[in-house]
């Protein structure tokens, strides 16, 4: 499933609001949907599984973004991060019998694109929900399942740029966040990739002319363009399909079926739609059809 253009355009309003809040060090007013911890009955999780371990401990660490309004964002005065990624994380946390609003039990750890695999490999986090594109390369070193959202990559340029689409990138400097698949995709098109720790750093490089373009999910780019409508614009058609999923430690393959089960149940009972409507949907965007989930690898 590809997210409709009307979804991305409508989302820009929400992204703009969140970005403005971030610039002003204000908190987010996006509280998300109400998710309560479920009672974990004896035998729900297989003894020795990672889920049983987390449920018994009553604590979990989840890697999320702090700089992507509508997806994963945490303002200076916010108690918890907010966004669609975070709402999906809350559903998983609640299924373990842990209150997703309890900051003494849940550590929503700030995660950037470049440290998602290292965090999972080192045990720094138990799950990653951080606009995490599913790729065969990543699945060599960590577990990934989903997708719970599918979107596409575009370009942000200064108005008047001679870049009008991906076909114009050869020899051009294009930035995104370090460790993202976005950089790999534009390098394959002949661009010179430049990585930065945050999207705002990348955007600033486009504004001052240091780099020719910025690339990532089109919905994020529209938010930045809306902040600088006289200087920046999003150009070209989507030139990739980004399948956003959940990351988990490769040594805990049993987590795959559990994650898929929670997401599938949320789609069936309306929690997935509620998660969307309480975050990205606040912009007025239509709730899209949820994507089909991949099958888990054979044990």
C-alpha positions in Angstrom: 0.0 0.0 0.0 1.3 3.5 -0.8 0.1 6.4 1.3 -2.0 8.7 -0.9 -0.7 12.1 -1.8 -3.7 13.7 -0.1 -2.5 12.0 3.2 1.0 13.6 2.8 -0.4 17.1 1.9 -2.8 17.1 4.8 -0.1 15.9 7.2 2.0 19.0 6.4 -0.3 21.1 8.6 0.3 18.8 11.5 4.1 18.7 10.9 4.2 22.4 10.7 2.4 22.9 14.0 4.8 20.5 15.7 7.9 22.0 14.1 6.8 25.5 15.2 6.4 24.2 18.7 9.8 22.6 18.6 11.4 25.9 17.4 9.8 27.7 20.3 10.7 25.0 22.9 7.1 24.6 23.5 5.4 21.3 24.5 3.3 19.2 22.2 -0.5 19.2 22.7 -0.7 15.8 21.0 -1.6 13.4 23.9 -2.3 10.5 21.6 -5.0 7.9 22.2 -5.8 6.3 25.6 -4.0 3.0 25.9 -4.3 1.0 29.1 -2.1 -1.9 30.3 -3.7 -5.3 29.7 -3.8 -7.9 32.4 -1.2 -10.6 31.6 -2.7 -14.0 32.4 -0.5 -16.9 33.4 0.9 -18.7 30.3 0.2 -15.8 27.9 3.9 -15.7 27.1 6.1 -18.7 26.7 8.5 -19.2 29.6 11.9 -17.9 28.8 10.7 -15.6 26.0 11.7 -12.0 25.8 8.1 -11.0 26.3 7.8 -13.1 29.5 11.0 -11.5 30.7 9.7 -7.9 30.1 6.3 -8.6 31.5 7.8 -10.0 34.7 10.2 -7.2 35.1 7.4 -4.6 34.4 9.9 -2.4 32.6 10.9 -1.8 28.9 13.0 0.6 26.9 11.7 1.6 23.5 13.8 3.6 20.9 11.8 6.4 19.3 12.5 9.6 17.4 12.2 13.0 19.2 12.4 15.2 16.1 9.7 14.1 13.7 6.3 15.8 14.5 3.4 13.5 13.9 5.6 10.4 14.0 7.9 10.7 16.9 8.3 14.0 18.7 9.1 15.3 22.2 9.1 19.0 23.0 11.1 20.5 25.9 8.2 20.4 28.3 6.5 17.2 27.2 6.3 14.3 29.7 6.2 11.7 26.9 7.0 11.7 23.2 4.0 11.7 20.8 3.3 10.5 17.2 2.1 7.5 15.3 5.3 5.5 15.9 4.9 6.2 19.6 1.2 5.1 19.6 2.1 1.8 18.0 4.8 1.4 20.7 2.2 2.0 23.4 0.0 -0.8 22.1 3.0 -3.2 22.3 3.9 -2.0 25.8 0.4 -2.3 27.1 0.1 -5.9 25.8 3.0 -6.8 28.2 0.9 -5.5 31.1 3.0 -2.4 31.4 1.4 1.1 31.6 2.6 2.9 28.6 2.2 6.3 30.3 4.3 5.3 33.4 7.7 6.9 32.8 9.2 4.8 35.7 8.3 1.6 33.8 8.8 2.7 30.2 11.9 4.6 28.9 11.1 6.1 25.5 14.7 6.6 24.6 15.7 9.2 22.1 16.9 7.3 19.0 18.5 8.7 15.8 18.7 6.9 12.5 22.4 6.1 12.9 22.0 4.2 16.3 19.0 2.1 15.8 20.9 -1.1 15.0 23.6 -0.5 17.6 20.9 0.1 20.3 19.2 -3.2 19.5 22.5 -5.1 19.2 23.8 -3.8 22.5 20.6 -4.2 24.4 20.3 -0.5 25.0 16.7 -0.8 23.9 14.2 -3.7 23.7 12.3 -2.4 20.6 12.7 0.4 18.0 9.8 2.3 16.5 11.6 5.3 14.9 10.4 5.7 11.3 12.4 2.5 10.8 12.4 1.4 7.2 12.5 -2.4 6.7 15.4 -3.5 4.5 17.2 -6.9 3.8 20.5 -5.3 4.9 19.1 -4.3 8.4 17.5 -7.7 8.8 20.9 -9.3 8.6 21.9 -7.8 11.9 18.5 -7.1 13.7 15.0 -8.3 13.6 12.4 -6.3 11.8 8.7 -6.9 11.3 5.7 -5.0 10.0 5.1 -2.8 8.2 2.6 -0.8 10.2 3.0 2.1 7.7 4.2 2.6 4.1 5.3 5.9 2.6 7.6 7.3 -0.1 10.8 9.4 -0.5 10.9 12.8 -2.1 13.2 15.9 -2.4 13.2 19.3 -0.7 15.0 22.1 -2.6 15.3 25.9 -2.7 12.8 27.5 -4.9 14.2 28.1 -8.4 16.5 25.0 -8.1 17.2 23.2 -11.3 16.4 20.0 -9.5 12.8 19.0 -10.3 13.0 15.2 -9.6 15.3 12.3 -8.9 16.5 12.3 -12.5 18.4 15.6 -11.8 20.4 14.4 -8.8 23.5 13.1 -10.6 26.6 14.9 -9.1 24.4 16.9 -6.7 25.0 17.0 -2.9 21.9 15.7 -1.2 21.5 15.4 2.6 19.4 13.4 5.0 20.0 11.9 8.5 23.0 9.6 8.9 22.2 5.9 8.8 19.0 6.4 6.8 18.0 4.4 3.7 17.2 7.8 2.1 21.0 8.4 1.6 21.5 5.0 0.0 18.6 5.6 -2.4 19.9 9.0 -3.7 23.5 7.7 -3.9 22.2 5.0 -6.2 20.8 7.8 -8.4 24.3 9.4 -8.7 24.0 12.0 -6.0 26.7 12.8 -3.4 25.2 11.9 -0.1 25.8 13.9 3.1 24.6 12.8 6.5 23.6 14.9 9.5 22.4 13.9 12.9 19.1 15.7 12.7 16.7 16.7 9.9 16.7 20.3 10.9 20.5 20.4 10.4 20.0 19.0 6.9 17.2 21.5 6.2 19.5 24.4 7.2 22.1 23.3 4.8 19.6 23.5 2.0 18.5 26.9 3.1 22.0 28.4 3.0 22.9 26.7 -0.2 25.6 24.4 1.2 23.8 21.3 -0.2 21.5 21.1 -3.2 18.6 19.1 -1.8 17.3 17.2 1.3 15.6 13.9 1.0 13.4 11.7 3.3 9.7 10.8 3.6 7.7 13.3 1.7 5.4 14.1 4.6 8.3 15.2 6.7 9.6 17.4 3.8 6.2 19.1 3.4 6.3 20.2 7.0 9.7 21.9 6.5 8.6 23.5 3.2 5.6 24.9 5.0 7.9 26.6 7.5 9.7 28.3 4.7 7.1 28.6 1.9 9.0 31.5 0.1 12.3 29.6 0.1 11.7 25.9 0.0 9.6 23.4 -2.0 9.1 19.7 -2.3 9.6 18.4 -5.9 9.3 15.2 -7.9 7.3 12.1 -7.5 8.0 9.5 -4.8 11.0 7.4 -5.9 11.1 4.8 -3.1 8.7 2.8 -1.0 9.5 3.0 2.6 8.0 0.2 4.7 8.0 1.3 8.3 8.3 -1.5 10.8 9.3 -2.5 14.4 12.9 -3.4 15.2 13.7 -6.0 17.8 16.9 -7.9 18.8 17.8 -10.7 16.4 18.5 -13.1 19.2 14.9 -12.9 20.2 13.1 -14.1 17.1 10.0 -15.0 19.2 9.2 -11.3 19.4 8.2 -11.3 15.7 5.0 -13.3 16.0 4.1 -11.3 19.2 4.6 -7.9 17.5 2.6 -9.0 14.4 -0.1 -10.3 16.6 -0.5 -7.1 18.5 -0.5 -5.0 15.3 -3.0 -7.3 13.6 -5.3 -7.2 16.6 -5.1 -3.4 16.7 -6.1 -3.3 13.0 -9.1 -5.5 13.7 -10.3 -3.8 16.8 -9.8 -0.2 15.6 -6.8 0.7 17.8 -4.6 1.1 14.7 -7.0 3.6 13.3 -7.3 5.4 16.6 -3.5 5.7 16.8 -3.5 7.3 13.4 -6.4 9.6 14.1 -5.0 10.8 17.4 -1.7 11.8 15.7 -1.4 12.2 11.9 -5.2 12.3 11.5 -5.5 15.5 13.6 -4.4 17.3 10.4 -7.6 16.3 8.7 -6.0 13.5 6.8 -8.1 10.5 5.9 -7.3 7.3 7.8 -5.6 5.0 5.2 -6.1 1.3 4.8 -3.4 -0.4 7.0 -0.7 -2.4 5.1 -0.5 -6.1 5.1 2.2 -7.5 7.5 5.0 -9.7 6.4 5.2 -13.2 7.6 7.8 -13.9 10.3 10.9 -15.9 9.4 10.7 -19.6 10.1 12.1 -20.4 13.6 
